[in-house]
Amino acid sequence: MGVQPAESSTAATLLRTVGKRRWFRHGNKKSPYTRLQRGETLAAYLFLTPYLLVLFVFFAIVSIYGVGLSLFTVDIGFTPPQFVGFHNYQILFQQLFTNPSFSPFWISIANIIKFTVIVVSAQTVLALVLALLLQTLVRGKGVFRTIFYIPAITSSVATSLIFLWLYNPEGLINYLLSLIHIPGPDWLNDPFWALPSLMMLNIWSTAAAFMIYFLAALQDLPREILEAAEVDGANRFQVFWHVTVPLLRPTTFLVVALGTIGAFQMFDQAKFMTDGGPLNSTLTPMLEIYKAAFNDSRFGSAAAMSVILFLIIFVVTILQRRFIDTSIQG
């Protein structure tokens, strides 16, 4: 243990000596390799420039404008904007601390938290299961990969229309339930079943995309570690639970974080299938922001809701990063 600092010091001395010799050898002249690196870096930034411009215009500027808009009372096209400071935020937090059950925004926050917890957990597990199935397939892997991935590339409006038919009281799901003498509910018009119906739709449509993440991670696992565990006498479940799952921690965090961000921003299905009903049981923050801005012309209040939603997503993602260990040692 005592030799390592001496070796490190010797290595550092050698590196400094080599660096000095190269500097004296080349003087102030830059090597061709350095010029090549600078040229490649410049070319990379030139290729990235169109994307960076779009990102700056449609994300950075719009985000700053939205924060500023939340400090005004704005009904675009009717009266001049009026600066009100944090009044829009004050109203929202007064609703939270007085009677949140009568505030559509905080009802939507409660709905989306339940939605996110169930959907993200289920879609992560399902995505991993699908990836493991594809990993173990010997024949037809490409065919099954395409079949599993179809929901991820299908338009959300198209899937909403398909599930509207499936969830119809006389649709396929209730017909199949009637075959085993189970009365099917009115899925989208029952406050108890409406939100779970949207959950099942989102789990089915998003798990396929995250399956690709897990499949790529599984194919990149070091085979020697898995083989060493098998040599030590571990069965398949032990190898999976004690070796594979820990090695997948970085990918798991990525899937959970992306799934959480997407779930908090759920809008399409709630808008096209239920419009937030019945009795606000499927109202989501994005849908409430849309209604406040474009139905009620309360753009300042809608911007304040957007800022609060961003802060909630940001804090949840930081907590996930804090509690999901992405290290793969041990």
C-alpha positions in Angstrom: 0.0 0.0 0.0 2.9 2.4 0.8 4.5 1.9 -2.7 1.5 3.4 -4.7 2.2 7.1 -3.9 5.8 6.7 -4.9 4.8 5.1 -8.2 2.3 7.8 -8.9 4.8 10.5 -8.1 7.4 8.9 -10.5 4.8 8.5 -13.2 3.8 12.2 -12.8 7.4 13.3 -13.0 8.0 11.3 -16.2 4.9 12.8 -17.8 6.1 16.3 -16.9 9.5 15.5 -18.3 8.1 14.2 -21.6 5.8 17.2 -21.9 8.7 19.6 -21.4 10.8 17.7 -24.0 7.9 17.9 -26.5 7.5 21.6 -25.8 11.2 22.4 -26.3 11.2 20.2 -29.5 8.2 21.9 -31.2 8.5 25.3 -29.6 5.5 27.4 -30.3 4.5 25.4 -33.4 1.3 23.4 -33.1 1.5 19.8 -34.1 -0.5 18.5 -37.1 -2.4 16.3 -34.8 -3.6 19.3 -32.7 -4.6 21.2 -35.9 -6.5 18.1 -37.0 -8.3 17.9 -33.7 -9.3 21.6 -33.9 -10.6 21.1 -37.4 -12.7 18.1 -36.4 -14.1 20.0 -33.4 -14.9 23.0 -35.7 -16.7 20.7 -38.2 -18.7 19.0 -35.4 -19.9 22.4 -34.1 -20.8 23.5 -37.6 -22.9 20.4 -38.1 -24.5 21.0 -34.6 -25.3 24.7 -35.4 -28.8 24.2 -36.9 -29.9 22.0 -34.0 -28.4 24.4 -31.4 -30.2 27.3 -33.1 -33.5 25.5 -33.0 -32.9 24.5 -29.4 -32.0 28.1 -28.4 -35.0 29.7 -30.2 -37.7 27.2 -29.4 -36.5 26.1 -25.9 -34.3 28.6 -24.2 -36.0 31.8 -25.4 -39.5 30.3 -25.1 -38.7 29.1 -21.5 -37.5 32.5 -20.4 -40.5 34.1 -22.1 -42.8 31.7 -20.2 -41.3 32.5 -16.9 -41.7 36.2 -17.6 -45.3 35.7 -18.8 -46.1 34.1 -15.4 -45.6 37.5 -13.8 -48.3 39.2 -15.8 -52.1 39.0 -16.2 -52.4 38.3 -19.9 -55.4 37.6 -22.1 -53.8 37.9 -25.5 -55.7 40.1 -28.0 -58.1 41.7 -25.4 -56.3 43.9 -22.9 -52.7 45.0 -22.5 -50.6 42.8 -20.2 -50.6 43.9 -16.6 -47.6 43.2 -14.3 -48.8 41.4 -11.1 -45.5 40.0 -9.8 -46.0 36.6 -8.1 -49.8 37.0 -7.8 -50.5 34.1 -10.1 -48.3 31.8 -8.0 -49.9 33.2 -4.8 -53.4 32.2 -6.0 -52.2 28.7 -6.9 -50.5 28.1 -3.5 -53.5 29.6 -1.7 -55.6 27.0 -3.4 -53.1 24.3 -2.3 -53.1 25.3 1.4 -56.8 26.1 1.7 -58.9 23.6 -0.3 -56.9 21.7 -3.0 -59.8 19.4 -3.8 -61.6 22.4 -5.4 -58.5 23.5 -7.5 -58.3 21.9 -10.9 -54.6 22.4 -11.1 -53.8 20.6 -7.8 -56.4 17.9 -8.7 -54.4 17.3 -11.9 -51.1 17.2 -9.9 -52.6 14.5 -7.6 -53.8 12.6 -10.7 -50.5 12.7 -12.5 -48.5 11.6 -9.4 -50.7 8.4 -9.2 -50.4 8.0 -12.9 -46.6 8.4 -13.0 -45.9 6.0 -10.1 -47.9 3.2 -11.6 -47.1 3.8 -15.3 -43.3 4.2 -14.8 -43.0 1.2 -12.5 -45.0 -1.0 -14.8 -43.5 0.1 -18.1 -39.9 -0.3 -16.7 -40.6 -3.9 -15.6 -42.4 -4.7 -18.8 -39.7 -3.2 -20.9 -37.0 -5.3 -19.1 -39.1 -8.5 -19.5 -39.6 -7.9 -23.2 -35.8 -7.2 -23.6 -35.0 -10.4 -21.7 -37.4 -12.4 -24.0 -35.8 -11.0 -27.1 -32.3 -11.7 -25.7 -33.1 -15.3 -25.2 -34.8 -15.9 -28.6 -32.7 -17.9 -31.0 -34.9 -17.5 -34.1 -37.2 -14.7 -35.3 -35.6 -12.1 -33.1 -35.9 -9.4 -35.7 -39.5 -10.2 -36.3 -40.5 -10.1 -32.7 -38.5 -6.9 -32.1 -40.4 -5.2 -34.9 -43.8 -6.5 -33.5 -42.9 -5.3 -30.0 -41.7 -1.9 -31.2 -44.8 -1.1 -33.3 -46.7 0.6 -30.4 -43.7 3.0 -29.9 -43.9 4.4 -33.5 -47.7 4.5 -33.7 -49.3 8.0 -33.4 -50.7 8.7 -30.0 -54.0 9.9 -31.6 -54.3 6.6 -33.6 -53.7 4.5 -30.5 -56.2 6.7 -28.6 -58.8 6.0 -31.3 -58.1 2.3 -31.2 -58.5 2.2 -27.4 -61.6 4.3 -27.5 -63.1 1.4 -29.5 -61.6 -1.2 -27.1 -62.9 0.6 -24.0 -66.4 1.1 -25.4 -69.1 -0.5 -23.2 -69.8 -2.7 -26.2 -66.2 -3.0 -27.3 -63.8 -5.9 -27.5 -62.6 -5.9 -23.9 -66.2 -6.0 -22.4 -67.1 -8.7 -25.0 -64.2 -10.9 -23.8 -65.1 -10.3 -20.2 -68.7 -11.3 -21.0 -67.5 -14.7 -22.3 -66.4 -15.6 -18.7 -69.5 -14.0 -17.2 -67.8 -10.8 -15.9 -69.7 -7.6 -16.4 -67.4 -5.0 -18.0 -67.4 -1.4 -16.6 -67.9 1.8 -18.6 -64.2 2.2 -18.7 -63.9 5.9 -19.7 -67.1 7.2 -18.1 -66.5 5.7 -14.7 -64.4 7.9 -12.4 -62.9 4.8 -10.8 -61.8 3.2 -14.1 -61.0 6.2 -16.3 -57.5 6.9 -15.0 -56.5 3.2 -14.9 -57.7 2.9 -18.5 -55.3 5.6 -19.5 -52.5 4.0 -17.5 -52.9 0.7 -19.3 -52.8 2.5 -22.7 -49.6 4.3 -21.8 -47.9 1.2 -20.4 -48.6 -0.6 -23.6 -47.5 2.2 -25.8 -44.3 3.2 -24.0 -42.8 0.0 -22.8 -41.7 -0.9 -26.3 -39.5 2.1 -26.7 -37.7 1.5 -23.4 -37.3 -2.2 -24.3 -34.7 -1.0 -26.9 -32.7 0.7 -24.1 -32.6 -2.5 -22.0 -31.9 -4.7 -25.0 -28.9 -2.6 -26.0 -27.7 -2.7 -22.4 -28.1 -6.4 -22.1 -26.1 -7.0 -25.3 -23.3 -4.8 -23.9 -23.0 -6.7 -20.6 -19.5 -8.2 -20.0 -19.9 -11.9 -20.7 -17.0 -12.9 -18.5 -18.8 -11.6 -15.4 -21.9 -13.5 -16.2 -19.9 -16.7 -16.9 -17.9 -16.3 -13.7 -21.1 -16.2 -11.7 -22.4 -19.4 -13.4 -19.0 -21.1 -12.7 -19.4 -20.1 -9.1 -22.6 -22.1 -9.0 -25.3 -19.3 -9.3 -28.5 -20.3 -11.0 -30.2 -18.2 -13.7 -32.3 -16.2 -11.2 -29.3 -15.5 -9.0 -27.3 -14.4 -12.0 -30.1 -12.1 -13.1 -30.8 -10.6 -9.7 -27.3 -10.3 -8.3 -25.3 -9.6 -11.5 -27.5 -8.5 -14.4 -29.8 -6.1 -12.5 -26.8 -4.2 -10.8 -25.1 -3.9 -14.1 -28.3 -2.4 -15.6 -28.5 0.4 -13.0 -27.4 3.2 -15.3 -29.9 2.1 -18.0 -32.6 1.7 -15.3 -32.1 5.2 -14.1 -32.3 6.5 -17.7 -35.5 4.6 -18.4 -37.1 5.7 -15.1 -36.1 9.4 -15.6 -37.3 9.5 -19.2 -40.5 7.7 -18.3 -41.2 10.1 -15.4 -40.7 13.2 -17.5 -42.9 11.8 -20.2 -45.6 10.7 -17.8 -45.8 14.1 -16.1 -46.3 15.7 -19.5 -49.1 13.3 -20.6 -51.6 15.2 -22.7 -52.8 13.5 -25.9 -54.7 10.6 -24.4 -56.4 12.7 -21.7 -57.4 15.3 -24.3 -58.7 13.0 -27.0 -60.2 10.2 -24.9 -61.7 11.9 -21.8 -61.0 15.6 -21.9 -60.1 15.4 -18.2 -63.4 13.7 -17.2 -65.3 12.2 -15.7 -65.3 14.5 -12.6 -61.7 15.6 -13.3 -60.5 12.0 -12.6 -58.2 12.1 -15.7 -57.3 15.8 -15.6 -53.6 16.2 -16.1 -51.4 19.3 -15.5 -50.7 19.7 -19.3 -54.4 19.5 -20.0 -55.3 22.1 -17.3 -52.6 24.4 -18.6 -54.0 24.1 -22.1 -57.6 24.8 -20.8 -56.4 27.8 -18.7 -54.6 29.3 -21.7 -56.7 28.6 -24.7 -60.2 28.1 -23.2 -60.1 30.8 -20.5 -57.5 33.1 -21.9 -55.5 33.1 -18.6 -52.1 32.9 -20.2 -50.3 34.3 -17.1 -51.8 31.7 -14.8 -51.1 29.0 -17.4 -47.5 30.1 -17.5 -47.3 29.9 -13.7 -48.7 26.4 -13.7 -46.0 25.5 -16.3 -43.2 26.8 -14.1 -44.5 24.9 -11.1 -44.8 21.7 -13.2 -41.3 22.1 -14.4 -40.0 22.5 -10.8 -41.9 19.4 -9.7 -40.4 17.3 -12.6 -36.9 18.7 -11.9 -37.1 17.9 -8.2 -38.5 14.4 -8.8 -35.7 13.7 -11.4 -33.0 14.9 -8.9 -34.5 12.6 -6.2 -34.4 9.7 -8.6 -30.8 10.4 -9.4 -30.1 10.5 -5.7 -31.9 7.3 -4.7 -31.2 5.1 -7.8 -27.6 4.0 -7.5 -26.1 4.1 -11.0 -22.7 2.8 -9.9 -22.0 -0.8 -11.0 -19.2 -1.7 -8.5 -20.0 -4.6 -6.2 
